[in-house]
Structures are given as structure tokens and as C-alpha cells.
Amino acid sequence: MLKKFQNVKDYKHFLWKRCFHPDAYKGALPELITTDGERVRRIVSQRQLIYIQIFNDPDTSRTIQERVNETVPGSGALLGYSMFSKSEAVSILQTGACHEPGWVAYPYSSINKSTMPTMPLHVAEVPKCRLVCGAQLSWKSGTRHIECALEQRGETFKSTEFGFNIIEHVERVSLLAQTGRSPDYEDVRIVPRKAVVKMQRVDDYRLEMTFPIDEVVMQKYDAEKELALWFEVVLDSEFLCLPEDWRTFYMTVPVVGINA
């Protein structure tokens, strides 16, 4: 089994942005790029998966560092970083150690009109670590549940010098739902607020969990509206030394039998 990601403390420059799409969760999906000065890490939410790439590229790395340094004003730890939760793009400089974290962050587009660094063409060929998911509807004691699985894919990635086990860094998984498209979407709470859901490690690269469903809510949307389910995946600070807002990613959850 591959181990956890190493040397997270070396990655201090981050660029985070929203990738807008009307069918995405709340209208946008996040992308994060970070560098240690030589290597670049890229984490991208897509509608059906989350993928990670790691590659050596000193030129791109230097550009990321320059853009962060240009747009982050002053120094010192930032308090109240949630004020940027609606920003389209954010530059983040990690200023402390992970056991005593501190960040300076600033909306990217309001300071510098330059665009986010473009990934070099060869990145398309870089092996990807992929997080994929699936689910099925089940009945237990007369109530409906959704049995879910989250799994790492990408055998080529595992065999590279950068290979690691992303499952080791999954801190929390939540099941969310919405109807409609942005900007007219509606959040729907289908998992009871006080539900206790445990992640079960059934394989080196696979997590499983079962979510209880609010039957009244589920029946309403079975009959009246199409319901889109999403995983909210929070990665731990051992992989991304950042506040939780910027280490949270999303993917759709296809459910077998959801309209049964």
C-alpha cells in the first residue's frame, strides 16, 4: 500500500479558484494549485471525479510563486479568511508550520489583472490520481439509506515517483443535495441533521459509508423534482496545510435506484 503524501510543509504558495458551471454544486467547482518551488500540485473538482496531479516544472512553479507574492499584501497571519468565501479566485501564502498554521490571503483578481497561471500543455499527459464514487439505494428496517463508496483510481499514478494514497488524507465525506441549476438552485437536506455516519476502510484505496435518508424529503423530490446528489470531500491538513474552506472538493454521486 502506498503511504501518505510527504513534505506538505514545503508547499506554501497556493492559488485557489472557482470553475463556474450551471450544473455544478452551487454553480461552481474548486481548483487548487500549489508549489514548493520545483514541484506543482494540482487538485481539481470535476462533476464526476476529483483528480490530483503532481509534476516537476520550475517555470510554472516560479510563476505561481510570483503571482501569489504579487497579490498577497503585507505579511502575518490572516484572521477572518471566510470573508473571501465568495471570491472567484484567491491567492494564499502559508506563513506558519502546520502545527501552528497561519495564512495571508487576498482575492486574486482585485489586485492584479493578470490571469491565473496557465498549466503547460504537457500536464495533460501527467498521470492522475482520481477519486471516484458510486452509490446505491437500500432499505433497512423499513427506511431508505444510500450506501456510498469513495475510491482511488489511477494505476499509472501509483507507480510514479509521486505516487501516494489519497484515501489516507480523506478527513470527512458528506452527502449533499440540490435541485435546479445555478443561479436558481435549491439546497436540500436529505440526511438528517443529527445522523452519525462513519467511514469504513474496506480496502487500501476504498472507503464506504451509509447515509440515512429523511423519508419525507426524499418522497417529495422523488415525485416533484430531479434531485442531484453530491459528495463534499474534505482533505486533511497533512495533505493541504490550509483552512477547511480551501481543502474541500465536490463530485456528483450517481445513485442506482434513486427514483425507484
Helices and strands as residue ranges (DSSP letters): G 8-10, E 13-20, G 25-27, E 28-35, E 39-45, E 50-56, H 58-71, G 81-84, E 89-94, E 103-107, H 108-111, G 121-125, E 129-140, E 143-153, H 155-158, G 166-169, E 170-179, E 186-188, E 200-203, E 206-212, H 215-223, E 228-235, G 244-247, E 248-252, E 255-256
